[in-house]
Amino acid sequence: MKNKQRNIIDFRLSLNDSLLLKGIAICLMLWHHLFYQNPEYGALVFQTAQFAKVCVSLFLFVSAYGLTVQYGKIYDKPVAETFKFQVKRFVKFYANYWSVFLIFVPVGVLFFSRSFSIPYGNGITNQIKMLITDFSGLNLYQSYNITWWFNQLIICMYILFPALYFIAKKQPVFLLTVSVFLWIFNLPVLPAIIHNYLFIFSLGIVYSLNIGQINSFLNRINRFALFGLLLTGVLILFYVRNHATVPLFSGTRVDAFLTLNIVCLGLLIIRTIQYNTIQYNTIQHIKPLIFLGKHSMNIYMVHTFIYYYFFMDFMYSFKYPVLIFVVLLLCSLAVSIIVEYLKKAANLSKLINNINRKIEEIKS
């Protein structure tokens, strides 16, 4: 009986699981950005770069799962607790974003000739207005760094999260149905950027809230059969994503389902390895991805400056795709470590803790 229990696969995400998936997602993001517009590197590189756009859905799924776990601890408490929860999320987000913004935007303007007119257009008044909205994270594709479009998406999802959680708690099927409906028909109810990713974010919430039933269902399937099904699902969706001629079944349209397959397949592999080793955390070849996961936010925010705005010729001078990727990854990670050092030197963590302490003092 004991051996049988030990072999049950747990598909819930631990903190290390989440960091591991974020580490994978940031690697996919770098590969995508480096080669999705460069077919000259060969069909395999080009096709996998298209596929790697799934990183956005993967980040959203993991974020939604983590938010759900944290929010579940205060869900039954007064509205003030929800306010505190939201404010803390935004304090953490903006502390990271503004740290990078205040370093890289001035550097880009002063040393790399990326003037405000390039992303914002002409006119000092317009540039000031755009700079302010960019500082708020809401500029989408007119941001100083074009890949910061994701900021607006995650901010909107943070705002919507309590309502989505409430609906998912009561009517999960209704939430998923509505989010799919908005996604497919792109109705003008919410900004288009939310339509495209509301389903995967909602799926992360529903997955977290119903992990017990999911565990029970998946553990009824033979492990080798489940591995085969999930791997086949990833391969089929990979092909469909890149080759389908019907818009409804191509591109990011399948990313939500692809993400779910990747997460479950990854957890199945991790747990299988875990059952055959003494401790999960001692597996040396997984630790680097967990470490990358811890730096994934910074790497997302800085990598475009490195490979595109500042040192494009240098990055692509390495010629071989894997080598180009490794150089960008190491450079981005090094910059992230420096940013974290500067934040620590500036006592930013102390400031955040003080703000969070003040928030907690607010009476419910």
N, C-alpha and C positions, 0 to 999 in steps of 0.2 A: 504493500500500500504506500509505503514511504517513497519507494522508487517511482511509483506511478505519479505521485504528487510532484516529485522533483522534475518530472519531464513535461509538466504542463507549461505551455508557452504563455507568457504574460505580454499582451500587446499594448499595455499602457506605457506611456513615455516617462522615464525617469529624467532627472536633470541632465545626467550624462548622455542619455539617449537624445534629448533635445539639442544639446551642444554638438553631438556627433552629426545629427541631421543638418544643423546649421553649418557645420564644417563642410559637409558634402555640398550643401546648397551654395556656399560662397565659392567653392571650386567650380561648380557649374556656371555660376554667374561670370566668373573671369573667363572661362572657356567660351561662353556665349558671346561676350562683348568683344573678345579678341578676334573671333573668326566667323561670326554670323554674316558678315558682309564680304568675306574673303574666299570665294570659291577656288581661287588659284592655289590654295593649300591642299586641294584634293577633295574628292567627293565625301570620303569618310569624315574628315575634319569638318567640312561644311555642314554635313547632315547632323553630326553630333552637336555642333554649335547651335543649330536650330533647335534641336531637342533640349539643349541645356537651358533654354528659356523657362523650363519647368521650375527653375530655382525660385521664381517669384511665388508660385503656388506652394512650394515646399516651405518657404519662409512663413507664408501666411498661415498655413496649416499648423505648423509648430507654434507660432505665436498665439493663435486662437486656442490651441490646446492648453498652453501654459497659462494664459489669461483665465481660462475656464477653471482650472485647478485652483488658482489663487482667489478668484472671485467667489468660488463655491464656499470659501471659508467665512465670507461676510454676507452672503446672499440673503439670509433671513434677518439681517440687522436693518436699522433705519436707513432712510435715504441718504443721510449725512455720510454714512460709511461708504456708499457708492461714490459720492462726491470725492471723498478722500482717496479712494481707490483710483479714480480717474486722474486726479491731480498728480498722484505719485507716478503714474505711468507717463504722464506728459513731462514731469520734472526730469525723469530719467532720460526720456527721448531727447528733449531739448538740450540737456546737459551734454549729451554726446554730439548732437547735431551742431550746436553753436560752437563747441570746442573746435571742430573741424572747419566750420564756416569761417570763423574768425582767424584761422591760420591760413587756409588755402585760398580764400578769395583775395585777400591783400597780396599774397605771394603771386597769384596769377596775374593780377593787375600790374604790380610793380616790376616783376622780373620775367614774365613770360608773355607779355603783350596781349593778354586776354582781357581786353578792356570791357567795360560794362555795355558798350554799344553792340558787341557781338551777340550776347544772349538776350539783351533787353531792348535793343533798338536805339534809335537816336533820340535826342531831347533829354536835357538834364532832369526835367520834372518827371518825365516818364521813367527814366532810369532810377531815380530815387524811389518812386512808387513801386517799381518792380523789385528793387533791392529789399525794400521793407517786406513785401509779400514773400519774397524768396527767403528772407530771414525767418519768416513764420513757417516756412516749409510748404507753402501752398502754391508755388509757381508751376507745378507740373512740368511740362516740356520746355518752358521758357526759363527754367532755372539756370543759374550760373554754371552748374554742372548738370548736364541733361539727364544723367542717370538718377538724379535726385527726384525724379518724378514719383518714385516710390514713396517719398515722404508724405505727399498729399494722400496717397492711398492708405497708408498705415494710420495717419491721423484720423481720417474719416472712419476707418474700422474701429479705432479706439473709441470714438464718439458713439458709434452705433452699438458697440459691444454689449452694454447692459441690456438694451432692448432685445438684441439678438439672443442673449443668454436666457432672458425671461421667456421668449417665444420657444426657444429650443427645449427649455425645461418642461413646458406645457404641451407644445405641439411640434415636435421635431420634424415630422413628415411635412407639415404645412410650411415650415420655414424653408426646408430644402426644396420643396415644390415651387414656392414663390421665387426663391433665389434663382432656380434654374429657368423659370419663366422669364424673369427680368433679363437674365443673361442671354437667352436665346433670341428674344424679341427686342432687346435693347430699348425698352419703353422709357420715355422721358420722365421717370419718377425720381431717379437719383442720377448723379453724374455718371457718364459712361464708364469711367475708370472703376467705379464701384460695381456697376453691373457685371463687368468682366470677371471680377474676383470675389463677389459676395458669396457665391456658392461654395468655393473652397474654404473661405473663412468660416462660413456657417457649418461646413462639414467638419472642420476641426473642433468646433464647439460641440456638435452633436456626438462626434466620436468620443470626446472626453467624457461627456455626460452619460454615455451608454457603453462605457468600456467593459462593464461586467457582462452584458449580453453579447458584445463583440467577442470577448474572450471565450465565452461559452460556445458560440457558433464556430469560430475558427478552430478551436481545439477538438471539435468533432471530426474534423477532416484529417486524414492521415498526413503526417508531417511532410513526407516526400511528395505526396500528391499536391499539398498546399504550396510547397516550394515550386513545383512544376507549373501550377496554375498561375501563381503570382509572377513568375519569371516570364511565362508565355504572355501574360497580360501586359507586362512592361514592353516586351518585344513587339507585340501586335500594335499597341498604342504608339510606340515609337515609329513604326512604319506608317500607320494611319496619320499620325500627326504631321509627318513630313511629305506624304505622297497623296493624301486624299484630295480629290478634286471638288468635293462638296464642302463649302465653307463651314457647315455645321459640324463636320467631322474632321476638321483640320486645324493646324496651328494650336493656339492656346485653348481652343474649344475642348480639347481632351486632357488638358493639363491637370484638372481636378482629379480625374479618374487615374491618371498616370501617377500623380502624387500619392494617392491612397495605396496603389499597388507598390510603389517604391517604399513607403513607410512600413507597410506590413511585411514586405519582403526583407527589408533591412532589419526589422525587429526579430523576424524569424531566424535570420542568420546570426544576429548578435546573441540571442538567447541560446541558440544551439552551441555557439562557441563558449558562451558562459557556462553551460552545463558540463563542458569538457575541460574547463580550467578551474583553478582554485578561486580566483577572483576576477570579476569583469574588468576592474580598473587596472589590473596588472598586465593586460594585453597590450604590449608595447606598440604594435602597429595601429591601434585604435586611438591611443593617446594624442598623437599629432592632430587628428581630426577634431577631437574634443577641444584641444588648444586653439585650433583655428575657429571653432565655434564660438569661443569666448571673445575672439577678436573680429567676428564676422560683421558686426555693425560698423566698426571703423573701416574695415577693408572695403565694404560696400561703398562707404562715403568717400574714400580717397583714391581707389584704384583707377578711376577714369582720368584723374589728373595725371597720374603717373604714366599710363600707357597711351593716352590720347592727347591731352592738352600740353603736357610738359616734355615728355621724352619719347614721342612716338617713333622717331627714326631709330633711336637707341634700342627700344623694345623689339621692334621687328627686324633689327639687324641680326638677331640670333638665328633667323631663317627657319629653323625646325620648330613646328608648332608646340611640341611638348616642352622644348627648351624655353621658348618664348613664354609659355604659361608658367613654368617654374620660376623664371626670373621675375615675372610680374607678381606672382604669389609671394615670393620671398621679399621683394621690395615693398609690397603693400603691407605685409606682416611687420616688417621692420619699422615702417612709418607708423603703424598702429601702436606698436610698443613705445615708440617715441611720444606719440600723442598721449598715451596713458601715463607715461612718466611726467610729462608736462602738466597733466591734470592733477597728478598726485603732488607735484611741486607747488601747484597753485592752491592746494588744499580744497580742490573741488568736491571731493568725496565728503569732506567735513561740512561744506556748505550744503550739499544735498541732504546729508543726515540732519542738519539743523532745520532745513525746510520741511523735511518729512516729520520731524519732531513737532514742529509748529502745527502741521496739518493734523497730526494725531491729537493735539490739544483742543482742536475744535470740538465743541460739544455736539453729541449726536442728537 
